[in-house]
Amino acid sequence: MSKTLYDKIWDDHLVHAQEDGTSLLYVDRHLVHEVTSPQAFEGLRNSNRKVRKPNLTLAVADHNVPTSDRSKGISDEESRLQVETLEKNCEEFGIKLFGMDDKRQGIVHIIGPEQGFTQPGSIIVCGDSHTATHGAFGSLAFGIGTSEVEHVLATQTLVQKKSKNFRIKVDGKLSIGVTSKDVILQIIGKIGTAGGTGYVIEYAGSLISSLSVEQRMTICNMTIEGGARAGLIEPDQKIFDYLKGRPMAPKKENWDKALDYWSKLKSDNDASFDKEVTLDGKDIMPMVTWGTSPQDVISIDGRIPNPDNEADEDRKNSIERSLKYMGLKPGTAIKDVKIDKVFIGSCTNGRIEDLRDAAKIIKNKKIAQHVYAMVVPGSGLVKQQAEQEGLDKVFKESGFDWREPGCSMCLAMNADKLKPEERCASTSNRNFEGRQGRGGRTHLVSPGMAAAAAISGSLDDVRKYQN
Amino acid sequence: MQKFKTIKSIPAYLPIVNIDTDMIIPKQFLKTIKRTGLGKNLFYEMRYNEKGVPIEDFILNTSPFNNSEILIAGKNFGCGSSREHAPWALLDFGITCVVSSSYADIFYNNCFKNGILPIVLPEAKIKELSEYSKRKEEIIVNLEEQKITFGNNEIDFEIDQFKKKCLLEGLDDIALSLEKNPKITEFEKKLSSNKPWIFND
């Protein structure tokens, strides 16, 4: 019987098919961070259990770390305790940790690929919903809760029920100024925030395969915003070239064996999908969110929707609630919306290509006087690379703040946050109420669009600044 | 995990769709290293004003709903972040049963790990139940019989039988999986020879 890539990875990791319809699956790679792991380690200690395969696990502190001067450590007591707890747990259970002073430290979903820890065909989990990012490598990667983190630590397996197959095909080419962030925002707008619930999404089509490895990560990263726990893309030569020589990638004869296996990872031509959606690149514009769900998205030429035009009562109420929270009026051109802050970073758009995209727009220009703008590189190595290319200077000369790596204002667990009613053009992944700070108003955009907004002082069309 | 017992409680209705886990428990409360104590911060930004004073007309601040063990909510409940702090906060507040027409996958699974029953009902039934909740009368959720009883009415609900068993018996699923240890070891042996790069040894 023909199979999808998801079916194949599933079958290849099946330890035991249980009578109740669930399956025990082997986990190849487990990423751990400070927020969703302390209770899992505590659980192991309480029941006197060990970590089954410490060397399949990699830990890093990212959510709580300060992005300003780190020489004095973390001033917030609770944040410090959480980071210290991770350090202690990793030492006690023998898990490799990139500490706060390690130049390899960064956002968990940036460092996995960067180190070659993320590999095609593997099952990768982490107590973080954006684990979907790693699906860009043709792996089955998904977020889990803390109880499941404990389960993986203790058994190196997970009990799962199989999802259905969903293929999203994007053909054609990206227009100038349009990025993979706009592609995924458009997809979420189309399928809705629960459109992928119960499915694993495979992204396919000529546009998807034309994307760079990093651009693919942006797409897979936001899969969870469309409700699916995992999104994956068939691995190709770009993926193999990206991984070759990375510190944790297979070496010598193992590389050859791995490559042989990875090259065969694809859905069969006649594999059937339970749901399919098709998009054409020519229809995708630079996108921006106007509401408090990632599905509330319009093109930069668009206007804020009117709840009165909605027949569905739930949808009408939800738009009204969003517009009230966002301080926006129906019919307003989104380009007329003034912003206070700009955030470039996160596991969605904190990689080197994202910084290059934004720097290209911002070069030799100044940000608007009333705007505060910051760049938070996704990892220490991204920061180092950007500095080698002189991107830090480009950002600083235009008025951006250049910070240390971490999750930062994507979720505002550290000191970086919006004040009530402050409006932000952000390259992150969630525009939920309060996500970037209580009362804060988030507009999700691509790095180029964030740079354009910084210059104009309002949401703006990146294509205006393209040469 | 606590065994799930039949609940008799006045349900609280939150008529909002897409309630995300950031709403259920905002990030400032994720800094804890414990599972307990999050109940007072459940729905923090809807429940308290900027000075931390309870907002009087928020349903969980009003009697008798401040003692509700059952929460009825709009569709796609629990979307967003994987934080298990969301079910921990619900549980710590005293809510052990959520009723909605749909849930986000990760949240749905997290509920079962913590002895919370997430019931899925068709929209029409949600409407019926939410109307009834205005009467401030107790309803009964019986997992054994998969039945909600309110007044003279009954609604049956579906649930995965294994998940039901785990809730009713309060089973520790790590212990269950560890019983499969020989199978896991056997799998690892094969993995080591078929895909030696996985263990990197």
Boltz contact constraints between the chains, C-beta under 6 A:
constraints:
  - contact:
      token1: [A, 15]
      token2: [B, 183]
      max_distance: 6.0
  - contact:
      token1: [A, 15]
      token2: [B, 184]
      max_distance: 6.0
  - contact:
      token1: [A, 15]
      token2: [B, 187]
      max_distance: 6.0
  - contact:
      token1: [A, 16]
      token2: [B, 180]
      max_distance: 6.0
  - contact:
      token1: [A, 16]
      token2: [B, 183]
      max_distance: 6.0
  - contact:
      token1: [A, 20]
      token2: [B, 162]
      max_distance: 6.0
  - contact:
      token1: [A, 24]
      token2: [B, 180]
      max_distance: 6.0
  - contact:
      token1: [A, 26]
      token2: [B, 187]
      max_distance: 6.0
  - contact:
      token1: [A, 28]
      token2: [B, 198]
      max_distance: 6.0
  - contact:
      token1: [A, 35]
      token2: [B, 30]
      max_distance: 6.0
  - contact:
      token1: [A, 38]
      token2: [B, 33]
      max_distance: 6.0
  - contact:
      token1: [A, 39]
      token2: [B, 35]
      max_distance: 6.0
  - contact:
      token1: [A, 78]
      token2: [B, 31]
      max_distance: 6.0
  - contact:
      token1: [A, 79]
      token2: [B, 31]
      max_distance: 6.0
  - contact:
      token1: [A, 82]
      token2: [B, 31]
      max_distance: 6.0
  - contact:
      token1: [A, 85]
      token2: [B, 33]
      max_distance: 6.0
  - contact:
      token1: [A, 128]
      token2: [B, 82]
      max_distance: 6.0
  - contact:
      token1: [A, 129]
      token2: [B, 81]
      max_distance: 6.0
  - contact:
      token1: [A, 129]
      token2: [B, 82]
      max_distance: 6.0
  - contact:
      token1: [A, 143]
      token2: [B, 82]
      max_distance: 6.0
  - contact:
      token1: [A, 143]
      token2: [B, 106]
      max_distance: 6.0
  - contact:
      token1: [A, 145]
      token2: [B, 82]
      max_distance: 6.0
  - contact:
      token1: [A, 145]
      token2: [B, 84]
      max_distance: 6.0
  - contact:
      token1: [A, 145]
      token2: [B, 110]
      max_distance: 6.0
  - contact:
      token1: [A, 146]
      token2: [B, 84]
      max_distance: 6.0
  - contact:
      token1: [A, 147]
      token2: [B, 113]
      max_distance: 6.0
  - contact:
      token1: [A, 151]
      token2: [B, 174]
      max_distance: 6.0
  - contact:
      token1: [A, 154]
      token2: [B, 174]
      max_distance: 6.0
  - contact:
      token1: [A, 155]
      token2: [B, 177]
      max_distance: 6.0
  - contact:
      token1: [A, 157]
      token2: [B, 177]
      max_distance: 6.0
  - contact:
      token1: [A, 157]
      token2: [B, 184]
      max_distance: 6.0
  - contact:
      token1: [A, 193]
      token2: [B, 18]
      max_distance: 6.0
  - contact:
      token1: [A, 193]
      token2: [B, 79]
      max_distance: 6.0
  - contact:
      token1: [A, 194]
      token2: [B, 76]
      max_distance: 6.0
  - contact:
      token1: [A, 229]
      token2: [B, 105]
      max_distance: 6.0
  - contact:
      token1: [A, 250]
      token2: [B, 197]
      max_distance: 6.0
  - contact:
      token1: [A, 254]
      token2: [B, 196]
      max_distance: 6.0
  - contact:
      token1: [A, 254]
      token2: [B, 197]
      max_distance: 6.0
  - contact:
      token1: [A, 258]
      token2: [B, 197]
      max_distance: 6.0
  - contact:
      token1: [A, 293]
      token2: [B, 18]
      max_distance: 6.0
  - contact:
      token1: [A, 314]
      token2: [B, 17]
      max_distance: 6.0
  - contact:
      token1: [A, 318]
      token2: [B, 17]
      max_distance: 6.0
  - contact:
      token1: [A, 411]
      token2: [B, 27]
      max_distance: 6.0
  - contact:
      token1: [A, 413]
      token2: [B, 27]
      max_distance: 6.0
  - contact:
      token1: [A, 432]
      token2: [B, 20]
      max_distance: 6.0
  - contact:
      token1: [A, 432]
      token2: [B, 22]
      max_distance: 6.0
  - contact:
      token1: [A, 434]
      token2: [B, 26]
      max_distance: 6.0
  - contact:
      token1: [A, 434]
      token2: [B, 45]
      max_distance: 6.0
  - contact:
      token1: [A, 435]
      token2: [B, 22]
      max_distance: 6.0
  - contact:
      token1: [A, 438]
      token2: [B, 45]
      max_distance: 6.0
